Amino acid sequence: MAATALQFPTSYTRSAASGNASTPGDLCWRADVARLGKLAEIHSVDEVLNAAFVALVHRYTGQDDIVVGRTEKGAGLTGVQSRISADTSFAELVGQLESAQAVSIQDSIQVAFAGAGFGSPDGVELVLEVRIEGDKADFALRYDGALFAPEFIARLAANYQTLVADAVDRPGEPVHGLRLLADEEQRYLLETVNATDWSYLRDTPVHAMVEFQATQTPDAPALEHLGQTTTYRELNERANALARALLAAGVNPGDRIGVSLPRSARLVCLLLAVHKAGCAYVPLDPAYPGDRLKAIADTAAMSAVVVDSAPSWLADLDVTAIDETALWTRAAEQEVTNVDLVVDAAAASHLIYTSGSTGLPKGVVIHHRNVAALLAWAWETYTCDDVARVLFSTSLNFDLSVFELWCPLTMGGCVVVVDNVLALTEPGDLNPSLVNTVPSALTVLVQRDAVPASTTVMNVAGEPLPRELVNSVFDSSPVQRVYNLYGPSEDTTYSTYKCFTDPTADVPTIGVPIHNTKAYLLDARGALVPHGVVGELHLGGDGLSSGYINDAERTAAVFVDAPAVIGRRTLYRTGDLARWTENGELFFMGRKDNQVKIRGYRIELGEIESVLREVEGVRDVAALAVRTGTDTRLVCYVGTGLAEAAIGEHLRGRLPHYMQPAKIVIEPELPLLPNGKVDRKALAARTVDWGTAHLGESTLNAAQSEIAAVWSEVLGLDGIPADLDFFSIGGHSLLANLLAARLSERCAVGVRVSEIYEFRTVAAQADMVRDKRAAAPETLADDDVDGRLALADRTLRESAKSHGVPGAASVVVIDGRSHATYYGLDDLAAGTARDETSRQRVTCVTKVLVAYVALMLVDQGRLTLDDPLGDLVPEAARRRGGPVDFTLRQLLSHTSGIDDSYEVWNTTDFPDLASYVASFQHYPQVADPGEIFAYSACGTSIAALAIERVLGMSWRRAVNTMLLQPLGIETIAESLAAGDHYGSSVATGYLWNEPENAYAPFVPGPQTMANDAADSFSVCFTTEEVATLALFALDDGVTRDGKRLLSAELARQMRTPQIDIPGHHFMHSWGLGWLHFDENVFGFNSNGSGHHNFVQVFAETRTVLVMLANAYPTFGLYEDLVKSVTGEGLIRPGRGGEVDIDVCVGEYASDGYRLEVTRGPDRLRYVFFQRESQEDWTRLDEGDLVASGTGGFTSMSEKNVLAGSISFIWSTDPARPKFVRLGQRVARRVG
C-alpha cells in the first residue's frame, strides 16, 4: 500500500536541509510505566506507548489517516496505518494498532516507534525508542538535526509525556480531546507570546483625539492635496461645521452615512464630521458597479449618502442623497466650535465591506474603541517624525485607510491625499515620510526607483512579503524601517507586525501581536496546537470587530467562543494558517479555504463563482488564482455555450475591478470529480492560453519584437502577437506602471503610464517608440568631447533664434576642454554684435573673489573662519547691545550664487569702504541672529574691509595678486572705475511677433552704488573668466598649471552651498559654496535691463556651463543647452520636456507680493498683487502667460508690470511647481 504523505512539522525546511548531511541528535529520559495500570494489563506497555506516539503524530500533523513506522522482530521497519476519527478513543486506537496489518514501506516512513528493545532504524527523520525494564522505561528521541531544533524536540518529549499521562487516566476520551501541551508550553502559548496588554484611551472616540491634537498644533498642516494645505484648526472647524450641517439635514447620532465621493481633503473633513455627528461612515466607491453598491446599501441600512452627483443605483433605495456641494454651502452658515455631542467609544466608527463567498459582500462593523486600540499600538511604534507626512493612498473601502488617516491625525502628522500609491511614480512633490502599501505595489515602486527620498518608514501588508523585496527596499531607497503587517478587516487593520531595520536572510514572518491583541493557533477541533505546529490563526483582543452588520449567520461562523483553556473571550477565525517560530514569531503558511489575496485585495473565489452562476445557461464554474511569472491573476473557467463577451459583461456589472478575471475560458463541459464536483486541481494544472482568442498577425517586425520582449518579461508570457490588448491578457495598473518603466529603460525614450493605456498593443507601442525616437534630440557618446562641444554651439544658436533671444553667449567646459559661442546682437539700437569684447558681462562675482582671498588668509593663519573678528569689524557695524561676535564664516554666509551688483540700495556717496560699511547702522536687520547676514553685500563688504586691514592694501589689489593673476584672468581696476559695471545699452523687451511689442533698447539710468567706494563690488567677468573660476573650484583650489592656491579642505567648502532656504530666493543658496555642484540646482541672476546669466557645474563629468543672454525668454534657451550637453533636463530628476500648464495653477506669495494663476481656455492667466507691510493687497496687473521655454513663461498684459519674465520652479521629484519666479523675486506656492 502507498503511505499518505505525512505532514509532520519540522524546525527547518526539507529543501534547506537537503543539501546538508544528516546531523544525529537525541533526547533521553526515564519514566515510571507502572502507572499505565489497567490499560497495560489488557495491552502490552509497548502497545500503549506506541499508541500514544501515534496519537502525538496525529495531533502534530492534523491528519486523520497516517502511517507511522514500527520495528518488528524479524521484519525490520514496517509501516502501520491508522485512521483516527473525531470519535476514536485512545483505548480504541490501542486496539486498532494492535491488530493492524504491517506493510513493508520503509522508503516512505518519516517517523517511527522502536519498542521492545529493537533499536532505532536508519534513514528515519524522527524515532521514539523505548526500552522497558520492569516498572521503568528508558525513552530516547532520535532525530535528524538538519530538520529539528533541540528546543522543538524537548517540547515534543514533554508533550508526549503529558499525552501519555492523560491517556492512561482517561483511555475512553477521544484522541483529539486528550491533553497534549505540557504546562510550560501552554503558559508560553497563552501568556508569553500574548503579553500585549497596554493601557490606552479605550473610552475616547477617534474624533475626540483629533480635536485634542488640533488644540496642540492648530497651525500645523493636517491635510495636503494637490499642493493645498489644510491646518489642524481648519480641519477641525470645517468638520464641526459639516457635522452640524449633517445633523440639520436630518441625520441622527447612531446613523450610518454612506460616502461616495472622489478622494480629496474635503473627503477627510467629511469623515471627521460624520464621527462628530455621532455616526459611522460607510465607504461606497463611485467606481464600483451599481449592483454591488446596492447590495452594500441594503445590508448597511444607511440613513443617507453623501454624493457629488445623483447615481442611478440610489434611485430605488430608501436612502437620502445629500449633495456634497450643498452640504458645504450649508456648513458655511454653521458654528465652527466643537460639537457638544457625547459619542460612546463603543459606537460604530465605520464599516468595511469585504468579499463574501455567497456572492454578497460582508460589512465588518468597526467601533471607535477598536480604532483606539490600533492607535495605541501605533503611538508606541512610530515617532512623530515617522508620521510627519503619511501618504493616504488606500481606498476607503479597504482597512489600510484607517491607519493612513487616523494615525497621523492623532499624532500631529500631515495626511497627504493621493489617488493611489502609484502617484509616487509620477513627477511630484509629495515627500511622504511613511508609505503604507502592499508588496505588489511596492515592487513597482522599487523597480521604478520611485520610493521617495523623504520616506524612512515603509508599511507593507495585504500579501506575503518576499525576502527579496525587503532587501531591495533597503538596497535602493533611504527607507530605514520596513514593517511587515498582517491583519484582517475584522480585527481593525493590523493584528501582528514585524519590523526590519536591515536586509534579511530569512523568509519574513508576520511577527508578533500588536498591543492588546491576542493570537492563538488552533487545530480543526478548536484545541491549541503545539509550538511549531501549523494551526488556524484565531485573533482576539480590543481590535476585534463585533461582526458583520445584519448578518448573524456569517458572524457566528467566524466569531467563535474561545476554548476553555484560553478563557471567556470571542475569537475571530481568520482562515489563515500559521505556526510559531522558535523565536516566538508567527510564520504565515497560507489559506485553508477558497480565499485569495491578489495585489492586496481580499477575494473570495466563491463570490466570483456565485455571480457566474447567476447567468442563465451556465452549468459549471471554477474561479482560480493562477501564478504567471511574478504576478497572480484570476482565471474563470465556465461550462456553457454562451459567448465570453456575455459572461464578461455580467461580471463587470456585478463585481468591482479588482475581482474581474484576467481570462475567461469557455468550455462545453468542465472536468468533474467522481462526486460530481469540478476538478479544480485538473484546471489548475493547465497552461493558460492568454492569446488564442485574440490572435492577429503572428509575424512581428524588429521594432515590434523589441516591444514584445518587454511584454513577455512583465507578463510572464511568450508568443505575444502584435495586435493583442495588454489589458486583455492580465495587464493591470501595477503592470502598466512596470511596463512603462521597462520600455523607457529598454528603448531609451520616456514612456508615461498614460501612454500604456492609450497605446494598448505591441504594434501601437512600437509606433509610439519610433515616433519618440525620431523626435529625440541628437545624442553623442560621452567620450566624443568635440562632438558634444559642437552640439552645444549649434544648440545655442538655433535655440536662441527659436526662443526669440536677440543676443546670447555661452562657455561649455567638458573634461577641461572649453568652447565659447557668441550669438546675435548685444545692443539692438546700435547693431553691436555679441562677441568676446562685449561689455555685457556676467554680473557681480565680487562675493566669490572676496571669499577666496579671505580663505587664503585663513590658510596662512592670518584670519580664522569661526573666531570673532573683534576690532576688524567697525563699531558702527557691530550688533546692537552686544559684543562684536561676527565671524568670517558668518560674513561669507551668502557667498553662493552669482548676483546683482547692487543688493543694498543707498543714494549717499562714500569716500571709502570703511565709511560705506559704517552706513550699515541705518539698516534695521543686518544679520539673522547667530547665523547669516540678511544682505550678502553687507557681509562681503565687512569681509573686504577685514582683508584690507590685515594686508594693508585694497581688497581689489589683493584679489589681483593672490587670485586673478595666478589664474590667468585679466586683473580688475584697483581704483574706482565705472567700466567694471555694464555700461552700454542692451536689448530688452518681448517678442510676440507683433510690431508694437518688439524688442526695444534699454539704457541704464544713473548708477548709485557704482559711483561710490562700495560700487567697487560690481566686478563682472566674461563667460570665459567665470568658467576659469569654476574649474578652479572643481579642482579644489589648484590652477590649470598645477599650482595650489588654496588648501583642498577650504576649497571644498566653496562648493558646498545649502540650497532652497524657505522664504528666500530659490537660486541664491546660503553657505560658503559659490557654485552649485548639484545637478538639480543652477546659479541664476537677472535684472531689469533684461540681463540674464546662468552658471551650473556637473562635477561627476567635469562639465561647466556658463550662459549669458539679454532677453527674458531665456529659460527655454538654457534648458535646450543643458539637454544638449548632458542629455537631461534642467532640474533632475525632474519633469519631461513638456510643461503640463494645469499643474502650474495655484496661488503663490511672499511677504510683499502675490500671484494668482488660473487656467484660461488655451493658456494660463494671472493676477499680480502687491502690498507694503500689513496693508491690504493692491491689484497691479493681470494678463496671460505665454510659454517661452520649459518652465519659462512671458507675461502679456497692457500694463506690463511684471516685465515679462515668469518661470515656475520645480523641486526634486516634482508633480507641480513649488515656486514661481517673478523677475528677481521668488514666491512660494501657498494654494
Protein Blocks (a to p, Z undefined) as FASTA:
>chain_A
ZZdddfbdcfbdfklmmmpccddddddddddfklnmmmlmmpcfklmmmmmmmmmmmmmn
opabdcdddddehklpadddddddfklcfklmmmmmmmpccdddfklpfbdcdeehnopa
ehiabdcddddehjbccddddddfklpcfklmmmmmmmmmmmmmmmmmmmmbcfklpcfb
dfklmmmmmmmmmmmbccddfkbcfklmmmmmmmmmmmbcfbdcehiacdfklmmmmmmm
mmmmmmmnopaehiacdddddddfklmmmmmmmmmnopacddddfkbcfklmmmmmmmno
pabdcdfbdcfklmmpccddddfklmmmmmmmpcfbdcdddddfkbcfbdcddddfkopa
cdddddfklmmmmmmmmmmmpcfklmmpccdfbcfkbmklmmmmmmmmmnopacdddfbl
klmmpgcdklpabdcddfklmmmmmmnopacfklmbdcdehiacdfklmmmmmmmmcbfb
dcdddddfklgoiabdcddfbdcfbdcdebjadehiacddddfkopacdehiacdddded
jklcfbjehilklmmmmmccddfknopcddddehpacdddfkopacdebjfbfbdceehi
acdfklmmmmmmmpghiabdcdddddehjbccdddddddfbdfklmmmmmmmmpcfklpc
fbdcddfbdcddfkopacfklmmmpccdfklmmcccfbdcfklmmmmmmmmmmnopghia
fklcfklnopafklmmmmmmmmmmmnopacdfklmmmmmcfklmmmmmmmmmmmpccddd
fklmmlmmmmmmmmmmmmmmmnopabdcddddeehiacdddehjfblmnopacdfkbcbd
cehjllmmmmmmmmmmmmnopacfkbcfkjmpcfklpcehiacfbdfklmmmmmgocddf
blbgcfbdcfbfklmmmmmmmpmblbaghiacfblklmmmmmmmmmmmmnopafklmmmm
mmmmmnopacddfbdcfklpcfbdcdedddehiaklgccdddddddfklmmmklmmmccc
dfklmmmmmmmmmnnopafkopafbdfklmmmmmcccehiehiafklcgdjblbdcbfkb
ccddddfkopacdddddfknopacddddfbfklmlmmmmmmmmmnopafbdcdddfbdcf
klmgccdddfkbccdddddfkbccddddddehjbccddfbgcddddebehiacdddfklm
nnopacddddehifbdfbdcehjaccddfZZ
